[in-house]
Amino acid sequence: MHCITDTARATTRRGSTSRPFQKAAWQRKTFEYGTWGGEIRSEFEPRPGEIVATEHWCSSGFANTDLDLQLKKHGIHQIIVIGLIAHTCIEATVRFAAELGYDATMVKDATADYSDNEMRAALDINMPNYASVVTTKEVVDAISSL
């Protein structure tokens, strides 16, 4: 059973308490509906029977969503995190997961950021405090051995 969050559409929702990174994303049309990066790739579309957590509008995949409920309901205690943007959304999701007691793994070559400096800060300084940081090959090998 897979559990995914619908984050591609999340940052286009405007709220009265928008943050600077959200305003910048709206101005640049980052993750805008119908644009490259604004839709879930067809290879990752949820299949029938898969769990889809409610979308979020800020940085963490947990805050203001049912992700924690869905994971706990299905007995999931380990999560693998990939995606955009390493120093905000990915880091916030991993930190929140750690606070909720999840064993988090972040896949460094399946994650991106706006710059090398921001990526390095997330991967080398912040992320190791909250998650195992591995490569795609390492996570695929680990899953394949189960």
C-alpha positions in Angstrom: 0.0 0.0 0.0 1.3 3.4 -0.9 0.6 6.8 0.7 1.3 10.0 -1.2 0.6 13.6 -0.6 -0.7 15.9 -3.2 1.9 18.6 -2.9 2.3 19.7 -6.5 -0.9 21.7 -6.4 -0.4 23.0 -2.8 1.6 26.2 -3.2 -0.9 27.8 -5.5 -3.6 28.2 -2.8 -3.5 31.8 -1.6 -4.3 32.6 2.0 -4.4 35.7 4.2 -1.4 34.5 6.1 0.9 33.8 3.2 4.6 33.5 3.8 7.4 35.2 1.8 8.3 32.0 0.0 4.7 31.5 -1.0 4.4 35.0 -2.4 7.6 34.4 -4.4 6.2 31.1 -5.7 3.0 32.8 -6.8 4.9 35.6 -8.6 7.1 33.0 -10.4 4.1 30.8 -11.0 6.1 27.9 -9.3 3.9 24.8 -9.3 1.1 26.7 -11.2 -1.7 24.4 -12.4 -1.2 23.2 -15.9 2.5 24.0 -16.1 5.6 21.9 -15.9 6.1 21.1 -12.2 2.5 22.1 -11.4 1.0 18.7 -11.9 1.8 15.2 -10.7 3.7 13.3 -13.3 1.6 10.5 -14.8 4.0 7.9 -13.5 3.2 9.0 -10.0 -0.5 9.5 -10.3 -2.3 7.6 -7.5 -3.6 4.2 -8.5 -7.0 2.9 -7.5 -7.0 1.9 -3.8 -3.9 4.1 -3.0 -4.2 6.6 -0.2 -4.0 10.2 -1.0 -3.5 12.7 1.8 -5.1 16.1 1.6 -3.1 18.8 0.0 -1.2 21.4 2.1 -0.7 25.0 1.5 2.5 25.8 3.4 5.8 24.0 3.7 5.2 20.8 5.8 3.4 17.8 4.3 2.0 17.2 7.8 0.7 20.6 8.9 -3.0 21.1 8.2 -3.3 17.7 6.4 -4.5 14.2 7.3 -1.1 12.7 6.5 -0.3 11.8 10.1 -3.8 10.2 10.5 -3.5 8.2 7.3 0.0 6.9 8.2 -1.0 5.9 11.7 -4.2 4.4 10.5 -2.2 2.1 8.3 0.5 1.3 10.8 3.2 3.2 8.8 6.1 4.4 11.0 8.8 4.8 8.4 8.6 7.4 5.6 10.7 8.2 2.5 10.7 11.9 1.5 11.6 13.2 -1.9 10.6 16.3 -3.9 11.0 20.1 -3.9 12.3 22.4 -2.2 14.9 20.9 0.1 15.5 23.8 2.5 11.8 24.6 3.0 9.1 22.0 2.1 11.2 18.8 2.4 13.0 20.0 5.5 9.8 21.1 7.2 8.1 17.8 6.4 11.1 15.8 7.7 11.3 17.9 10.9 7.5 17.5 11.5 7.8 13.8 10.9 10.6 13.5 13.5 8.5 15.4 16.0 5.7 13.0 15.4 8.0 10.0 15.9 8.4 8.8 12.4 11.7 7.3 11.1 12.3 9.5 8.1 14.6 8.9 5.2 15.4 11.7 2.7 16.6 10.8 -0.8 19.2 13.4 -1.7 19.3 12.7 -5.5 15.5 12.7 -5.7 15.2 16.2 -4.1 16.0 19.6 -5.6 16.4 23.2 -4.5 16.8 26.7 -6.0 20.6 26.7 -5.5 23.5 24.6 -4.6 24.0 26.6 -1.4 20.5 26.0 -0.2 20.7 22.3 -1.2 24.0 21.9 0.7 22.6 23.6 3.8 19.6 21.3 3.8 21.5 18.1 3.0 24.7 18.6 5.0 23.7 20.8 7.9 20.0 20.4 8.8 18.6 17.2 7.4 21.0 14.8 9.1 19.6 15.9 12.5 16.2 14.6 11.6 16.5 11.9 8.9 18.8 9.4 7.3 20.1 10.9 4.0 20.6 8.4 1.3 20.8 8.0 -2.5 18.1 6.6 -4.8 20.2 3.5 -5.3 20.5 3.0 -1.6 16.8 3.3 -0.9 15.8 1.1 -3.9 18.3 -1.6 -2.8 16.9 -1.5 0.8 13.3 -1.8 -0.4 14.3 -4.5 -2.9 15.8 -6.6 -0.2 12.6 -6.7 1.8 
